[in-house]
Amino acid sequence: MNDFDLLVLGSGPGGQRAAIAAAKLGRKVAVVDRREMIGGVCINTGTIPSKTLREAVLYLTGLNQRELYGQSYRVKDDITVADLGMRTQHVISRETDVIRSQLARNHVTVLPGTGRFVEPNAVVVTGGREQKVTADKIVIATGTRPARPDSVAFDEKTIIDSDGIIHLDHVPETMVVVGAGVIGIEYASMFAALGTKVTVVERRDRMLDFCDLEIVEALKYHLRDLAVTFRFGETVASVERMARGAITVLESGKRIPADTVMYSAGRQGMTDDLQLEAAGLGADRRGRIKVDEHYRTEVPHIYAVGDVIGFPSLAATSMEQGRLAAHHACGEPVSDIIDLQPIGIYTIPEISFVGRTEDALTEAKVPFEVGVSRYRELARGQIIGDSYGMLKLLVSPDDRKLLGVHVFGTGATELVHIGQTVMGLGGTVDYLVNAVFNYPTLAESYKVAALDAMNKMRHMARLSE
C-alpha cells in the first residue's frame, strides 16, 4: 500500500488543478511545495504579480484617461515601488489564501518542502523534516524559472531577471530589456508607462512573431509613443556593471547606459533538484520533460504538466493539462484538450488572439477575407477614451467560418473569448452579423467587423457574377 493515490510536485495552476481533480474523484492526494511558494510561480513571482503590477501602473499613471483629460493627467505624481508593491502583495496574499482553502476543502494533504525522487514511486520531501512518501501515480508540475545566461553577472539590483522586477527598490529612470518575448515586452510597456526610458534589445528582426503583424505594428507604435527604443537584429555581447547602473554592450559596438538591465531570455524548467534519474526520467537542456497526449512521461505512472513540459506555457493551459492528467491517472474518461486556445499578452495596450494569423493562412494558401472594427468608431471606445483599439476577424470566403480573431486595446483578453466560442462551435460570420450586442459596449466591435467582412465578400461575389 502506498501513502497516496496521487502525489503532485508543485502547487501552481497545473499542480493545483491535478490535485483537486483527483480529490474530487475520491482519491487520496498530496501536494508538495515550499510554504512560501503555495500557488507556484504563477501566484508568487509570475502571472499574478505582473498582471497586478500592470493594473496598478494603469491606475496610478492615469494613462487610459489621458485622451479625455489631457496628457498631463496623473492620479499620483511621484509613483514609488511601495505604491506598486502594496497592491501586488495584497493580491498575492488573497490568492494564496484561496488556494490553501481549496486544497483544504478538498482534503488534499499539503507536504511543505521540496521533493526529489528516490524510486519511481517514492519521493523524499525535505522541509522542516525529511520524510519519504510513496504514491501510485505522480504528477510533476514544478514549473519554470527565468533562464540566466552564464555570461551575465546578475546582482538582483542592477542586473535582474523578470523575477527580480517585483523586488526593485525604486522605479528606474532608464532600463534596458534584453529579449522582446511576451515577458520582456509586458514589462517594457509597464515601465515605459511609469515614465522610464526603456530600450528593448532583440536579436530577431521583430517581436512577438507568432502574433498578427498588423497588431504587433500597432503595439510597437504605441510603445514608441511612450519613448521606448527598439534595437532589433542586435545581440548583447556583455553587460558592464558600473557604480551607478550598467552599460549594455552590443555586438554591433553600441553601448547603452541604464539604471537597470532586465534579462528576459526564456524560461528554464525547475527539474534540476528532482533527481529524475532515480525515477528513470530525464529532461532536455531547458529542463523540460517529454510527455505524450495524456501527459504521461516515459515512465507510465508519472505525469508532467504546465510550463515544465514547454509550449504553450500559459497558466490557463496548465490548469487544463493538470485536470486532464489527473483524470487519466485515475482511469476516468475525459475529453482531449481543445486545440483552439486563446493567447493573451498583457502589454499596455493588451493583445489577444485565437486561431490563425494572416501570415499563417497565406503560407498555407488558405483564402480569407478581413473584417476590421476600430474602437474609435464605437460609442464605448469614445466613452473610455480608447481611440487606438481594434478588432480583426479573418473569415473564410468559402464557408464563412471564422479562421482567426485578433484584438488590440482595452479588454482584448476578455473580448477574444466571444470569437473563441463562435469558432469552437463552428459558427459563421453570419451569426455575428445577425446577433444583437449590448450598446454601448466594446463587444459591439464583433458586429462592426463582421459587417465589414460581409460587405467585402458581397462585393467580391457581385464582381464574379
N, C-alpha and C positions, 0 to 999 in steps of 0.2 A: 504493500500500500504506500503510495506517495503522499506527501504532505498536502499537495493541492492538485486539483484537476488541471488548472491553468495558472501559469506564473508569467507575469508580464514585467519586462525590464524597461522601465521608463513610464512616466505618468503624463507625457504630453498628449496632444489630441489623439494620436493613433493608439497609444497605450491605454489611455483612459477609456476610449470607446470599446476597445477589445475587452478590457476587464469588465466593464458594465454589461456589455452584450452577453458575455459568458455567464455572469452572475444572474442575469435575468433568465437565462436558460437553465438555472438551477445548479450550476457548477460551483465548486469551492475555488475561489480565486484570490490571488495575492498580487500586489504591485510592489516593485522595488524601486525606490528613488530616494535621493537625499531630501532631508526635511525642508531645506531652503529652496528646493527645486520642484516642489509639487506643482504640477501643471506643465512642467518641462520648460524648454527654451521658449516655446510659444508664449507662455504666460510671463516668464521672468525676464527674458532679455531680447525676445524677438518680436513676434507679431503684435501682441497686446501693448507692450511699451511703445513701440514705434508708431502704432496707429493712434494711441492716446496722445503721444507727443505731437503728432500731426494735428489733432483736434485742438490741443492747447495752443499751438502756433497759429492756427487759423483764427481762433477766438481772440487771442491777445493782440495779434497784429492788426486785426480788423481787415485783413486782406480781401475777404469776399465782399466787404461793404464799400470798398473804395470807389467803385463805379457810381455808387449812389451818393456818397458823402465826400468824395474828393480823395486825391492821392495821399494827402497828409493825415487821413483818418487813422487813428490807432486807439485801441482800448487802453493800452498801457505803453508809456513811452520807453521806460527802461526795463526791458524784459530780462529777467535773470534765469539761471538754471534752476533756482529754487522754485520760481513760478511754474516752470515746466514740470519739474520733478514732483511737485505736490500732487498734481492731478494724476500723474503716472503711477506713483506709489499707492494712491487711493484705489485706483482701478485694479492694480496687481493684487492688492490685499483682498479686495472683494472677490475677484475671480478665483483666487486661491481658496478662499472660504467656500465658494460654491462647489469647487471640485472636491474638496475634502468632504463636504456634506453629501455629495452624490456618491462618492465611494463608500462612505459610512452607511448611507441609506440602503445601499445595495449589498451590504455585508461583505465588502471587499477588504481583505486584510492589507494594511499598508506596512511594509517592512522598510524602515528607514535605513538608508545607506546606499552603497553601490554593490552591484553583483558581478561575479565572474564565474564562468563555467569551470567545474572540476570533473564533470562527467556529462555525457549527453543529456541526462535527465536531472542533473544536480547542479545547483548554483550556491556558492558561498556568498553570503551578504555581509559586508563589512560596514558597520556603522558605529553605534555605541559599543556593541559587542559583536563578535563574529559568530555567525550561525549558518549551518548548512540546511538548505531546503530542497526538496525534490518535487517534481511535478510531471504529470502525464504529458502535458503539452506546454510549450514555452513560446512566448511571443517577444521578439526583440524590437523595442521601439525607443531606442536610446537617442535618436535624433542626430543633429549635427552641430558643429561649432564653426566659426569663421575660419577659413583656411588662411594660414600665415606663411608667406614666403620666408625661407630660411635666411635670405639675404637682407631682410628688413629687421632692424632692432626696435621692436615695439616697446614702448615705455609706459603705456596706459595713460599718458597725459598729452604728449605732443604727437606721437605716432601711435594710432589706435586702430582697432577694427570696429565693426558695427556693434559689437557687444559693449565696447567702451564708450559709445556715444552717450548713453544714459548716465554715465559716471563723470562726465566733464564738469569741472567746477566753474566754468564761465562760458558765455557764448562767444566763440572766437570771431575776430573781425575778418580774418581771411582763412580759407580752408581749401585744401586740395583733396579731391575724392578720386582715388585710383580704382577704376572699374565702373563702367556705365551699365551694369546689370540692374536688375529690379531694386535691390537693396541700396546700391550706390546712388541711383537716380532719385529714389524716395528721399534719402537723407539730404542729398544735394538740394532738392527743391524745398525741403523744410528749412534748412539753414539759410538758403537764399531769401526765403520769405521773412526770416528774422533780421535780414539786413547784412548777413555775412557775404563777403565777396568770394564766391565759390568757383574753382577751376576743376573741371572734370577731365581726367586723362583716360583715354580708352584706346587700346591697341587695334581694335577693329575700326572699320570705316563708318559705322553707325551704331546707335544704341538701340536696345530692345528690338533686335532684328526679327523676333518672332511676332511682333505686333504689326498692325496695318501701317504702311509707310506714311499715309496722309495724317493719321492720328499722331504718330511719332513726330512728324514735322510740326504739327500744331503745338505739341508739348514743348518741343525744342524752342519754338518762337517765344512761348510764354516764359520759359526759363531764362532765355537771353534777355527778356524784358525785365527780369529780376536780377540782371547783371551776372548771370552765370556764363563763364567762358568754357568752350569745349575745345579739347585738343584730341581729335580723332586721328587714328593711324600713328599714335605715339606710344612708345614703350618706356617705362620707368627704368633707368639704369641704376639709380641709387637714391637714398634719402639721407641727407646730412643733417643731423640734429645740431641746432645752434643754441646759444644762451637763451634766446627768446624766439622759439619757433623752430622751423625746419626748412630746408631747401630741397625741393624735389628736382632731381637732375634727370632729364630725359635723354634717350639715346641720340636724339637729334641735336643735342647740345643745349637745348633750352633749360633754363634754371628758374624754378617757380618758388618764390618765398611764400610762406604761410605760417599762421599761428599753429594750425593743426593739420595733420595729414591723416586721412581715414582710408584704410585699405578695404576694398570690397572685392576680394579675389576668389569668390566662390565659397563653398562650404565643404567641410570635412566630416565624414561620418564618425560618430563617437563610438568606435569599436575597439580602440587600442587596448583598453583595460578589461575587455570581456573574456580574454583568453579563449577565443573562438576555437582554436586548435583542439582544446580539450573536449569540445563538442563535435569535432570532425568538420568544422566550418572554416572558411576564410573570407577575406574581404579584399576589394581591389585597392589600388594606391590612394583612392579618395575615401577609403573606409566604408565603401558601400557594399551591401550584401545582395547577392543574386537570389531572386525568387521566381516562382512560376506564377501562373494565372490565379492560383489560390493563395498566393503569398507564402507558400511553403519554400523553405530553403532546401539545400541538397540533403539535409537530414529531415526526413518527412515529418517528425513530430515537433520540429522547431520552425516557427514562422517569423517573418520580419515585415514591418510596416512603417510607413511615414518617410521622413526625409532620409533615413538610413538606407533606403533602397533606391534613392535617386529620384529622377524626374517623376512627377512634376513638382515635388517638394512644396506642396501647399497644405496649410492646416486643414482646410475643408476636405481635400482629397485624402489626407492621412486619417481623418475621422472615419471615412467610409471604408478605407482599407482595413482599419482596425476592426470595424464591425464585421466585415466580410470574412476576415481571417478567423475571428472568434467563432463565427457560425460554422465555418468549415472544420475548425479544430474540434468543435463539439458534435460534428456529424449532422448538423442541421441544414436542410436545403435552403439556399439563398440565391437570389439573382446576381448575375455579374454586375460589376460597376458600369454605369452608363458612360459611354465614351464622350458624350457631349458635356464637357466640363468647362465652366467659366473661368477666365483668368482675370484677377483684379490687381491693379497696380496702384498703390496709394501715394502717388505723386501729388503735387499741387500744380495744376488740377489733376484729378484722378483719371485713370484709364481702365476700361474693362471691355472684354470681348468674349464671344463664344462662336465656335465654328471656324471657318477658314478665312484667310486674308485674300485680298485681291491678287497679291503675288503668287500665293499658293494655287489659286484657281487658274491663273494664267499659265503657270508652269505645268499644271495638269491638263491644260487645254479644255477647261470646263467653261462654257459661256456663262456670263452673268450680266445682270443689269444692276445699276447702283441707284438707291434712293437715299436722299440726304435731307435731314432736318436740322436747322440751326436754332439754338436756344434763343437767339435774338429775335426770331420770328414768333416765339411763343410768349404769351402773356406772362406765364410763370417765370420765364427767363428774365423778362423786364422787371418783375416784382423782386426777384432775388438778386438782381444786378449781375447776372451771368450772360454776357453777350458773346462769349467765345465758344461755349459748349456746342457739341454737335453729336448727332446720332446717324450712323450709316448702316443701311441694310444692303446686303448682297443677295440678289434674288435670281433664281433660275428662270430664264425665259421659256423653258420647255414645260415644266410642271408647276411653276410659280412658287415653289418652296423656298424657304429661307436657307441660304448657304452660309451666311455669317452675319453677325451683329456686332458693331464696333461703336463704342460710346466714349466720348471725351468731355469732361466737365463735371459740374456738380452732380452728385448722386449717381455717377456712372456705374459704380459697383452694385448699386441696388437696381437700377433700371435694366441692366443686362439680363436679369432673370425673367423678365417678360418675354424677351426674344428666345431665351433658352427653353422656356416652356412651350412656346409655339413650335420651335424646331423639334423638340423632343417628342411632341405629339404628332409630328408630320404635318403641321398646319401650313397654310399658304399665305401669301401676301394679301389675298382676298379677305382673310379673317381680320387682319389689321385695318384694312380699308373700311370694312363694314362694322367694326367694333366701335362702341361708344366709350370714350375715355373721360374721366372727370376733368372739369375745366375750372380754373386754370391749373394744369399740372405739367411736369416735365415728361410724364408718361405719354402725353399727347404727341410727343415727338415721333412715336411709332406710327401714328396715323398719318402725320405730315410726310414722313419718309416713305411710307407705303404708297401714298398717293403719288409722290414724285416718281417712284419706280414704276407704278402702274401707268402713269401718263407717258413715260418713255417707251414702255413696251407697247402701248396702244399706238403711239406714233410710228414705231417700227412696223407694227402689223399693217398700218394704213399704207405705208410705203411699199410693203410687199404684196399688196393686192393687185 
